[in-house]
Amino acid sequence: MSFSEIIHRIEGNIDTEVRALTVGIFGSIIKMTPVDTGRAKGNWQCTIGSPANGETDTLGEGAAMSAMIGAVPRGAGKCVFLTNNLPYIKKIEYGGYSQGKYTTSKTNSDGFSIQAPAGMVRVSINRYVD
């Protein structure tokens, strides 16, 4: 086997591993996003080069996962973004919903989502980094 063939094989493995890691982290974020109407899950947008602008009308995990998997590039070295521009996505990740007497069946008394009290982005990234 020539040196250039070895390099080509290594590059192919790196591309495969980077894509698998990206799909794994992004998929975990989408799956962990709490569901009320499905709008938060459906608004995860995967883009290359710069973050997405605006919101989508997509609802639910299936459509968001399919779009994300199709958008993640096959070659390593590209800057890939997973963006959710809904105005309340930060509250889902970091808490801050109304507290105390305004707590709903979807939030706890500390203002965090019951479905994702530790967020979904931080938890998903930490699963792969730790």
C-alpha positions as CSV (number, residue, x, y, z in Angstrom):
1,M,0.0,0.0,0.0
2,S,1.4,3.4,-1.0
3,F,1.7,6.3,1.4
4,S,-1.0,8.3,-0.5
5,E,-3.4,5.3,-0.2
6,I,-2.8,5.2,3.6
7,I,-3.5,8.9,3.8
8,H,-6.7,8.6,1.7
9,R,-7.9,5.8,4.0
10,I,-7.2,7.8,7.1
11,E,-8.9,10.9,5.7
12,G,-12.0,8.7,4.9
13,N,-12.1,7.4,8.4
14,I,-11.8,10.9,9.9
15,D,-14.7,12.1,7.6
16,T,-16.8,9.2,8.8
17,E,-16.0,9.8,12.4
18,V,-16.6,13.5,12.3
19,R,-20.0,13.1,10.6
20,A,-21.0,10.4,13.0
21,L,-20.1,12.6,16.0
22,T,-21.9,15.6,14.5
23,V,-25.1,13.6,13.8
24,G,-24.8,12.0,17.3
25,I,-24.6,15.3,19.1
26,F,-27.2,17.1,17.0
27,G,-29.5,14.1,17.1
28,S,-29.3,14.0,20.9
29,I,-30.1,17.7,21.2
30,I,-33.2,17.3,19.0
31,K,-34.4,14.2,20.8
32,M,-33.9,15.8,24.2
33,T,-35.8,18.9,23.4
34,P,-39.0,19.0,25.4
35,V,-42.3,18.6,23.6
36,D,-45.4,20.6,24.1
37,T,-46.6,21.4,20.5
38,G,-43.5,19.9,18.8
39,R,-42.4,23.4,17.6
40,A,-39.2,23.5,19.6
41,K,-38.0,20.1,18.2
42,G,-39.0,21.1,14.7
43,N,-37.1,24.4,14.7
44,W,-33.7,22.9,15.0
45,Q,-32.0,23.9,11.8
46,C,-28.7,22.5,10.5
47,T,-26.6,24.7,8.2
48,I,-23.1,24.9,6.9
49,G,-20.9,28.1,7.2
50,S,-23.3,30.3,9.2
51,P,-26.2,29.9,11.6
52,A,-29.8,29.7,10.3
53,N,-31.9,32.9,10.5
54,G,-35.6,32.8,11.3
55,E,-38.0,30.1,12.4
56,T,-39.5,27.1,10.5
57,D,-43.1,25.8,10.4
58,T,-41.7,22.3,11.0
59,L,-43.2,20.3,13.9
60,G,-41.7,17.3,15.6
61,E,-38.6,15.2,15.9
62,G,-38.9,13.2,12.7
63,A,-38.8,16.1,10.2
64,A,-36.0,17.8,12.2
65,M,-33.9,14.7,12.4
66,S,-34.3,14.0,8.6
67,A,-33.4,17.5,7.7
68,M,-30.4,17.6,10.0
69,I,-29.0,14.2,8.8
70,G,-29.4,15.4,5.2
71,A,-27.6,18.7,5.9
72,V,-24.6,17.4,7.8
73,P,-21.7,17.3,5.3
74,R,-19.9,14.1,4.5
75,G,-16.4,15.7,4.6
76,A,-14.7,16.9,7.7
77,G,-13.5,20.5,8.0
78,K,-16.7,22.4,7.4
79,C,-18.3,24.6,10.1
80,V,-21.7,23.1,10.9
81,F,-24.3,24.9,13.0
82,L,-27.4,23.6,14.7
83,T,-29.6,26.6,15.4
84,N,-33.0,27.1,17.0
85,N,-34.3,30.7,16.8
86,L,-37.5,30.3,18.8
87,P,-37.7,33.1,21.4
88,Y,-38.2,30.6,24.3
89,I,-35.4,28.1,23.4
90,K,-33.0,29.7,25.9
91,K,-35.5,29.2,28.7
92,I,-35.7,25.6,27.8
93,E,-31.9,25.3,28.0
94,Y,-31.2,27.5,31.0
95,G,-34.5,27.8,32.8
96,G,-36.2,31.1,33.6
97,Y,-39.9,30.2,33.1
98,S,-42.2,31.9,35.6
99,Q,-41.6,30.5,39.0
100,G,-43.7,29.9,42.1
101,K,-47.4,30.3,41.7
102,Y,-46.9,30.5,37.9
103,T,-45.4,27.1,37.6
104,T,-47.2,24.9,35.1
105,S,-47.3,21.1,34.6
106,K,-44.4,21.6,32.2
107,T,-42.1,23.5,34.5
108,N,-40.8,23.0,38.0
109,S,-40.9,25.5,40.9
110,D,-37.4,26.7,39.9
111,G,-38.5,27.7,36.4
112,F,-36.9,24.8,34.5
113,S,-38.6,22.4,32.0
114,I,-39.6,19.2,33.8
115,Q,-38.8,17.3,30.6
116,A,-35.2,18.8,30.3
117,P,-34.3,20.3,33.7
118,A,-30.6,20.4,32.8
119,G,-31.2,21.6,29.2
120,M,-30.5,19.6,26.1
121,V,-27.5,21.2,24.4
122,R,-25.2,21.2,27.4
123,V,-26.2,17.6,28.3
124,S,-25.7,16.3,24.8
125,I,-22.3,17.9,24.3
126,N,-21.1,16.7,27.7
127,R,-22.1,13.1,26.8
128,Y,-19.6,13.2,24.0
129,V,-16.9,15.3,25.6
130,D,-16.6,13.6,28.9
